[in-house]
Amino acid sequence: MPAYIVANVSIEDAAKYEEYKKAAPPSIAKHGGRYIARAGRSEALEGAMPRQRLVLLEFPSYEAAKQWWDSTEYADAKALRQSCARSDIILIEGTPPGFTP
């Protein structure tokens, strides 16, 4: 079952964040993840959306997403992001194949 990471980011140092954008993708790919959305056009349809940049990642499973988050491959990139941006990061499990409500 897939899992998703939703990142809601407010960038405080744009130059450092550009470094992060180059550093993170190899670690994501190594853990089977891929970008679904990466800071394209967005708007709040209901409620508030206080940050500037939304990112949506898909991983093959909840466990794969957690392994990426805790990995040594992502550790340096994560520290870089934390030094130049404020973020809310959420991990959510997807629905099983064939799910119908």
N, C-alpha and C positions, 0 to 999 in steps of 0.2 A: 504494500500500500504506500503511495507516495506521501511525502511530507513537504511542508513549505516553510520557508523562513521569510518573514516580512520584516523589513528594516525601514524605519521611519527616521531619517537622518537630518540633522541641522549642522551644516558645515561651518566651522569657525576659522579654519586655515585652508583656503582653497588650494594652495600649492602643495601642501602636505597631503590633502585628500586626493589630488591627482596621482601622487605616488601610491596611495592605497588602492586606487582603481586599477593600477597596473599589477600590484602585488597580490591581490586577493584571487583573481580568476584561476590561476593554476591550482591553488589549493581546493577550490570549489570543484573543478573538473576532476581532480584526483579522487574525490570522494563521491563521484557520480552525480554531482550537482550541475545545474544549468540555470542560467538567467531566464526568467519568464518576462520580467519587466525590469527596466533599469533607468529610472528617473525620466521616463517620458512624460507626456502631458497627463496631468491628474487634477482632480477637483474633489472637494468634499461634497457629497450629495446629501449627507445628513451628519450633523455633529461637526466637531472641529477637527482640523488637520494642521496642527501647529508647526510641523517640521517642513523642510524644503525639498527633500529628496526621498522618494519611495523606491524600494528595491524589493523584488519578489524572486526568490530562488526556489527551485524544485529539486528534491533529492529522492532517490528511489525508496527510501524508508525513513522513518523517524530516527532509527538507530544510526543510519548513515549521516543524517544531518547533525546529530549529536556528536558523532565521531569527528566530523569536519570541525565543528565548533570547538571541540577540545583538542584538536590535533596540533602537533608541533609545526606542521606545514602552514597553518593559519595563525599561529601565535604571534609572529612578528607583524603580520598585516593587521591583526586585531589590535595590537598595542598601538600601531601607527594610527588606525582609525580612532581609537579612544583618545589619542593625544590631539586630534585636530577636529573632532566632531562630537556632538551629543547625539545619542541614538536610543531609540526604543527598538528592541529586537524580539520578535515573537516566533516561536516554533509551533506549528500546528499540523496535526496529522490529517492527511487527505481522506477522501472516501474510497472504499474498496471498488475495484473494477465492477462495472455493471450496477452500481448503486442507483436505486430510484427511490425518491422520497414517497 
